[in-house]
Amino acid sequence: MKLLVTGASGFLGRHLVAQAVMRGHDVRAQVRPASDIQSLGWENHPRVQIVRADLRSKAGLDEIVRGVDAVVSNAACKAGDFYTQFAGTVITTENLLEAMANVGVKRLVAISTFSVYGFLKMRDRELLDEESPLDTDPIDRDEYAQTKLVQEELAREFAKEHDGKVTVIRPGVIYGRDNLWTARIGMELGANRCLVVGGRSILPITYVENCAQAIVFAAEKQQAVGQTYNLVDDDLPTHRQYLHALNQYRKPRMKSLPMPWLVMRFLAALALGVNKLFLGRRAKVPSILRPAALHARCKPSTYTNQLIKDSLGWSPHFGLDEALQRSTDDADLAALTPQAAEAQTPSDADQEARTCA
Amino acid sequence: MKSAVIGTGEISAEHLKFLAGSKATQLLGVCDLSRAAARYAARTFGVEKSYTDYKRMLDEAKPDVVHVLTPPQTHVALATDCLDAGAHVICEKPITLSHDRFTSLWNLAAGKNRKLIEDHNYRFNRPVLKIEKLIDAGVLGEVMEVDVRMALAIRAGGRFADRNLPNPAHQLPAGVIHDFITHLSYLVLRFIPDPDKVSAAWTNHGGDDLFKYDDLDALLIAGDKHARIRFSCRTGPDCFALTVRGTRAEVQTDLFHPFMRLVKPRRGGEKLAPVVNQLANGLNLVGSSWTNLRNKLMQRTPYEGLHTFLNKTYDALQHDTEPPVTFDDMDRASRLIDQMLAEGNRV
C-alpha cells in the first residue's frame, strides 16, 4: 500500500518510514521545507518519495495526500508556547484532514499520546487502559496535553463527518536515541542529576522502533479501523529500574535523588492550597508542583498493551536492554539499503490494507 | 454592548481575557479561518459561538464592537466590513499599512458615525502613565529628548525566524519591524508630537532573504527637541526601554521588566544630589525586582496596559466620549511610519 507519513523527519517519523518500507509499502514522507534530509537514512530509497510542505498552510496539501491509501498523522509540536504548539499540532492536523476529505482519502492512523488521559481523577495504581477517562480540564496541565486532546477530537470528527476509517494510537513515552530521558521519571537537576519521583512507579514506555512497527501494523489491518489503542512495550520497568538500565549505557551515570510519590503529591497539593488560598489560584508554579501535571507525569499507575497485541498480532520486538543498546551504539537504525524493500514481498496484510483503505 | 473577535492568534488571549471578565460587554462570537482555533478560543473564554466566516458572524451576532486581531495585511478589508455592518472597530497595530489607507478608513468610520481605534497598549502601561504624571507635575521640566529602544532576538528562533512557513510580518513594508513600529512610534509621539525632520536607517545586518530589515535607527527632530527610535536584534537581553529627558530631570524605564530611574534635582545641593539620586534609585530598583518577581509568579505580563486601554475604550464607547486613543494619536503614528519608510528620509 502507499502510506503518507507526516512529520517524517522527526524522532518517530524517521522510524515510521523505515518500518513501512521494511514491511513492503511505498511511502510518501512529508518533511517541512527547511528540514535537513541528508541523514534520514532513507532519503534516497526508491520506495520513498519525500515531499516538502508545512502542514500549517493548506497550500498544496491536496496534491500531497492524493493517491495514498492511508495517512499516518504523526506531525506534532512539543516545544514553544501554546500558540506555537497549537499551530504545529492542531492546525496541521486540521489542514491535513481537510485535504484528505477533499481528495477522498479515508484511512487515517492518528498518533495521540497518554497525555490525553485524566490522571488526576484516577486512583493510585489503577489500570490505565483505552477506556480510562480523558482529561476534561487540561488547562492546569501543559500545552502538549491541551493540543493533543484537540488533535484527537479532530480525528474523531473526521471519522464522523467524512466517514473516515480512523485508528487512534496513544503511545506512552517513546524512547530511543537522543530521547532517553523522560519527565515521567521526575525532574532533571542539571546534566547528570535527577529527582526520581516514585521510584517504584511503573514507567509506561515504548521503544521507538517497536512503536513505529505497531503503527504500521495498525495502518495495514482492517480490524484496527475505529479502534483506539494504548501502546506500551512488555515488561515495563519502574522509574528506578529504567534509570539503572540507562546508566549501564550512559556516561557519566545519572545520579538520582529519590522522592517518594506520596511526599511529592503532598507538596503539590500544598502548593495548590497556598495558591488557591492566598493568590487566587493565579500564581504560576513549576509543573512538578501542579497536581494535574504531576499526576500525569509521575502517578503510580498500571498499564496494559493487551488490546493492541490481541487486535493487531503485534508484539514489541526489542526489550529494554536491547533497545537501550541500539539507542546508544553507532548504527543508524532508520537507514535503509535500496534492497530493504525487496527483502519483503507485500504481504497478505498489504492486500487487506488496500481493501480497508 | 455586544462584542466579537476576529482572529485567535497570540494577542487574542489578552483581548478575550479582558472581554470574558468585562461587565461592560457580552462576548457573542469569535471567528478564525481555522474552525478548531475558533472553537477552542470560544470554549476557553466562554464565548457563545464560534465562526469561520466573519461576515456570517457580523450578520448573526450583530456586534456593537469588533476586535480585529488578524495579520496587518487584512485589517483594512475586515475593518471596512465591520464598519459597514455598523460596528465600532478596535484594531491591532498597525491599523493600516499606509497613512493614506488609514485616512480612508477613518473617513469611512466617521461617515458611519462609528469609532475606529488602534491598539496603543503600551501607552497605558503603568510606567508610561507614571512618566506622564511626572511631566504633568513639572518634575521633568520641558521634555527635550526621548529615546525608545526595543531589543528583540527575532533571528534567534521563534515565529519570526521560522523558515518553514515565514511569518506574514515578513511581507510588511518594513518587514518584521513593522510589527513593532507602531509601538515605538506612538511612545515617542506621546512626548514629542510633531517631528518636522525624520531620518531613518533601515538595515538588514543579518543579510539573508528571510528578513527584509533587522535593524532600525531613526532620528526625529521637532524644533529643538530630539527623539530616537531604535530596533535591534543584535543586542541583548530583550528590552523595551523608554527614556524621557527634560530640562530639569530625566526618567528611564523598561516596559518588559518595569523599573523607574528618575534623576532629578534633590536636596543636598549640587555635590550631594547625585549621591541622593543613586541611593533613591537603588532602593527603587530593589523594589522593582520584587515587583517583577511577583509579576512573573502571578503571570502578569507587559500586556497589562492592554487591559487599561480596553477598559477606557469600552467606557468611552458606552458613554459616547472620545476614546483614549484619538484620531490625532493614530494619524500621527501612521504618518510617522510613512515618513520613516519614505525613500527621501532614508540614511
Interface residues (C-beta under 8 A of the other chain):
Chain A: R32 P33 A34 S35 D54 R56 S57 G80 D81 Y83 T84 F86 V90 I91 T93 E94 I139 V150 L154 L279 R282 A283 K284
Chain B: G9 E10 S34 R35 A36 A37 Y40 T44 G158 R159 R163 N164 L165 K296 L297 M298 Q299
